[in-house]
Each structure stands twice: as C-alpha cells, then as structure tokens.
Amino acid sequence: MSLVNYIYLSTVLFAIGAATVLVRRNAIVVFMGVELMLNATNLAFVTFARVHGTLDGQVIALFVMVVAAAEVVVGLAIIMAIFRARPSPFYVLDEVEAALDDRNLSRLLDALEGLRDSSQLIVITHQKRTMEIADALYGVTMRGDGVSTVVSQRLREREPV
C-alpha cells in the first residue's frame, strides 16, 4: 500500500469520526467517533514521519495515543456510571483487568465490589487478586487422558440481601 493510500485512509477515517461526533447523541458513540478521529490523525502523523524520515510525527502520534487512552478511561467511567444507575441482574466480564497495574486493579475491584451488591458478576480472569474477592471459582482442567473436567470451589456463602 502506497503512502498516498494511507493518507486517503486517514482522511476517510477522520471524516467518519467527525460525522459520528456531529450526528450522534449517544455519549459512548460520540467517544468512539473521537477515538476514530484521533487514530486517523495518528495514522497521518506516522505516514508523514515515514515520508520525511523524521521522528517528529511519531512523537506527536504518541501524544495522540495518550489522549486516546484518556478517552477510553472516560468511556469506561461512563459505562460504570450507567451500570450503577441502571443495574442489570448480572454482568459477564472477560479479562477486563488483564492489562491493569496494581493501583488500577484495586480501583476496578472496588468498583466490582460496589456492583456485586445489586448484581451477579461472572468474571473470567487469570488474576489472583480478582479471584480472591470471588464467592465461587469455576475452572476447566484437562486430565491426563485428555478429557476436560469442570472444577468448582465455593469460597464463601453470599449474604442474603
């Protein structure tokens, strides 16, 4: 793919993101549009850096990625606020904490503790700290003969609400 095609792709992605921001009223969809615009800008900066053979565009691209990461955090905060305002009977979370450091993992676990008062949580995880707050653990293991077996362990009884 030539560099002109990358610039064209960047322009199209930016236009789609801008149209999303201008037309949609749903906050989460608007954040996704802004994210698309930032990624399009990131693509343009990296393309121009490759054309000119400098790292200036890559430094700016790093700034764009940091801003995009901040938007993701705001988007997750909005989702958590929706979860608290309109609780669901249960939530399924698949390794949402896999890339978190210890400080942010503690914050997520606190948020999950708040959600478990009004909902049931099914969390798929490999993190020991996440497993420690569970009421029950379920796992799949393979026996020596190659047959998978479901293993369960209740850690504590839930208190009635």
Stockholm file with secondary structure:
# STOCKHOLM 1.0

chainA/1-161         MSLVNYIYLSTVLFAIGAATVLVRRNAIVVFMGVELMLNATNLAFVTFARVHGTLDGQVIALFVMVVAAAEVVVGLAIIMAIFRARPSPFYVLDEVEAALDDRNLSRLLDALEGLRDSSQLIVITHQKRTMEIADALYGVTMRGDGVSTVVSQRLREREPV
#=GR chainA/1-161 SS CCHHHHHHHHHHHHHHHHHHHHHCCCHHHHHHHHHHHHHHHHHHHHHHHHHHTCSHHHHHHHHHHHHHHHHHHHHHHHHHHHHHHSCCSEEEEESTTTTCCHHHHHHHHHHHHHHHTTSEEEEECCCHHHHHTCSEEEEEEECTTSCEEEEEEECSCCCCC
#=GC SS_cons         CCHHHHHHHHHHHHHHHHHHHHHCCCHHHHHHHHHHHHHHHHHHHHHHHHHHTCSHHHHHHHHHHHHHHHHHHHHHHHHHHHHHHSCCSEEEEESTTTTCCHHHHHHHHHHHHHHHTTSEEEEECCCHHHHHTCSEEEEEEECTTSCEEEEEEECSCCCCC
//
